[in-house]
Amino acid sequence: MSYLSRLMDHIANATSTARCPICGKSSKQSITKISREQTMICPYCNSLFVRHHKSK
């Protein structure tokens, strides 16, 4: 495996916490989903939500 492949795999597997707007519980979600503003599923209440970037 090349260095670039390992780096891309590491980035794809990185997680961050996201708070569900419905139930308010935090769960680990993929950083790529968060950065691309893709739909995520809350593992507690099964609701779909998108975490938007905060603009300054």
C-alpha positions as CSV (number, residue, x, y, z in Angstrom):
1,M,0.0,0.0,0.0
2,S,1.4,3.4,-0.9
3,Y,1.7,6.3,1.5
4,L,-1.1,8.2,-0.3
5,S,-3.5,5.2,0.0
6,R,-2.8,4.9,3.7
7,L,-3.3,8.6,4.2
8,M,-6.6,8.5,2.3
9,D,-7.8,5.5,4.4
10,H,-6.9,7.3,7.6
11,I,-8.9,10.4,6.6
12,A,-11.9,8.3,5.5
13,N,-11.9,6.5,8.9
14,A,-11.6,9.7,11.0
15,T,-14.6,10.6,13.1
16,S,-15.9,13.6,15.0
17,T,-18.8,14.0,17.4
18,A,-22.1,15.4,16.0
19,R,-25.1,16.4,18.1
20,C,-28.5,15.3,16.9
21,P,-30.9,18.3,16.7
22,I,-33.9,16.1,17.6
23,C,-32.8,14.1,20.7
24,G,-29.8,16.2,21.6
25,K,-27.4,13.2,22.0
26,S,-23.9,13.1,20.6
27,S,-22.6,10.4,18.4
28,K,-19.4,9.7,16.3
29,Q,-19.8,10.5,12.6
30,S,-17.4,10.5,9.7
31,I,-15.5,13.7,9.2
32,T,-16.0,13.3,5.4
33,K,-19.7,13.3,5.9
34,I,-19.6,16.3,8.1
35,S,-17.3,18.3,5.8
36,R,-19.4,17.5,2.7
37,E,-22.6,18.3,4.6
38,Q,-24.1,14.9,3.9
39,T,-27.0,13.4,5.7
40,M,-26.2,11.5,8.9
41,I,-28.3,9.1,10.9
42,C,-28.7,9.5,14.7
43,P,-28.0,6.0,16.2
44,Y,-30.3,6.8,19.2
45,C,-33.5,8.1,17.6
46,N,-32.8,7.2,13.9
47,S,-33.5,10.7,12.6
48,L,-31.7,12.1,9.6
49,F,-29.9,15.4,10.0
50,V,-27.2,17.5,8.3
51,R,-24.6,19.4,10.3
52,H,-23.9,22.7,8.5
53,H,-20.7,24.7,8.7
54,K,-20.9,27.9,10.7
55,S,-20.1,30.9,8.7
56,K,-18.3,33.8,10.4
